[in-house]
Amino acid sequence: GFAIWFGLPPFIAATLAVAATAVASGAFHEDGLADTADGFGGAYARDEKLAIMRDSRHGSFGVLAIVASFLLRIGALAAIADPGFVFAALVTAHAVSRATMPAVMRWCAAARRDGQGFDAGKTPSMAVWTALAIAGAIALVGLGWAAFPALLATAIVAGIAVAIAQRQIGGYTGDVL
């Protein structure tokens, strides 16, 4: 928002916003995305995929996934261009994406019996519904009626991601989350 107010073009402002969110999270989510892409793309056998995902180094699939993720987020924010709606979209995206994690942990199996994803355990049902309700409320307040297609798209993408993880490694890991 501030970058637009200072006269920077929407693409530059969006790039700064996406970079700021990555820095604020310690690029934790980008690391998980890269590890998942490397594992799913870099091996055929389940155990090899899980071993690749545990390796802290990033390969070609991981780098491509991060680049694609950044470009998609930057492009989406630049297309919005309204600083107030961009802020609301960022807050909503972060809230809704985090609310999907306990749902996945509740309703899906862990791919391995160790690691952060497994160690977190099964989320209690009431906590899942509470997280989803809070995220939905944040989406409605921030996006108005646009919250409904955004929430539907999130549910579809999360379902696809879980189905892919189930097929690739038999469940979720901390990186998949």
N, C-alpha and C positions, 0 to 999 in steps of 0.2 A: 503494500500500500504506500509506504513512504517513498519508494523509488518512483512510483507513478506521480506522486505529488511533487517530486523534485524534477519532473520532466523527462525521466528516462523512458525509453520505448517499452511497450508491454513485454516483449521477449526478454529484454535485459532485467526488468523488474521481476518477471516470473522466475528467471534463472537464479536471481539473488534470493527469492523466497524459498525455492526448492533447496538451494544450497544451505540456507539458514536452518531449515528444518532438519536436514541431514546432520549439520554440525550440532544442533541442539540435542539430537538423540545419540550423538557419538557415532553416527552412521551404522548403528546397531542393526537397523532393518535392512539397509543395503547389504551388509555383510551376510545376513541370513538369506537374502534373495540370491546373492552371488553363490554362496555355498550350495543352495538348493539347485540352482541352474547347473553348476558344475557337476554335482552328483547325478542329477537326472540325465544330463547330456553326455557325461564323460565315461559312462560304464554301462554294461548290460546286466550284470548280476547285482542283486539286491545288496549283498554284503559289500561289494566294491563301491556301489553308490553311497552307502552309509559311511564307508571309510573316506571317500573323497569329501563328503560333506563335513567330516570332522577335521579335515586338514584346513589350517588357517590360511593357506595360500589360495589365491584366486586364479582360475584358468580362463580360457577363452570364453566359455559359456557364461561364466560369472561376470566377466567384464562386459560382454554383450548385453546381459540382462540388466546390469546397472545402467548402462548407456541408454538402452531402450526405456527403462523406467524413468530416468531423468527426462528424456526427450518427451515422453508422453505426458508427464506431469507439467513440464514447462509449457508444452503446447496447449494443454488444457487451461492452465492459468492465464496464459497470454491471450487465449481466445475470449476469456471472461473480461479481462481488462478493467472492470469496475473494482476499485480497491476495496470497497466495503464487502462486496460479494466474494472477492478473492479471499479475504480474511475469513469470512464465514465458511467458505468452501474448505479452506485449510483446517480450521478448527473441527468442522464436521468430519472431514476425511480422517483425521487423526482419532477422533472419538469413536467413529463407527468401525474403523479398522481394528482398534484395540478391543472393542466389544465383541468382535467375531472370534477372537482368540479363546476366551473361556468357553464359547459355544463349541468350537472345534474340540477343545480338550474334554468337554463333557460328553459329546456324542460320537467321538471317533476314537480309534485305538492309537496308542503310541506305537511307533515303528520299532523302537528298541526299549530295553529295560534299564537304561541308564541315560544320563544326559539331562539337560535342563527341562526339556519338554516332558519327559517322564517324571522327573523329580517334583515337578509342580503338582502332579496328581490330577485327579478328576475334580473339576470345578463343581461345587454344589449347584443343584438345579436352580434354586432361588437366586443365587449369585449370577448365573447366566442370564436369567430373565431380567434381573435388576440392571445388569450391564447393558443389555439390549434396549431396555426401556429408557435408560438415561441417554444412550447414544441416539435413540430415535427422537427424544425430546430435544437434544442439542441440534439434530438435523432439522427438525421442524422450526425451531426458533431461528436458526441461522439461515436456512434456505427457503423457508415457507413451503409452498406447494412443490417446489423442485426437490424437496426431500424425498418424496415418494419414488420417483424414478431412480434417484441416487441410492436409496436403500434397496430397491429391487436389484439394481445393477450390482451392488455390493454382495447381496445374497447369491446371485448367480455366479459371480466371479469366485466367491469363497467356495461355493459348491463345486465348481470346476477344479479349483486348486486342490480341494480335498480329494476329489475323484482321481486326479492325476497322482497325488501323493500316495493314495491307497494302491493304485496300480503299480507305481514305480517302486515303493519301498514298504508297502503294507501298513501305512498310517502316517502320523505326523511326527515331526521332531521339533526341537526348538527353532531350528533354521526354517522349517516349513511354516511354523507359526509366524 
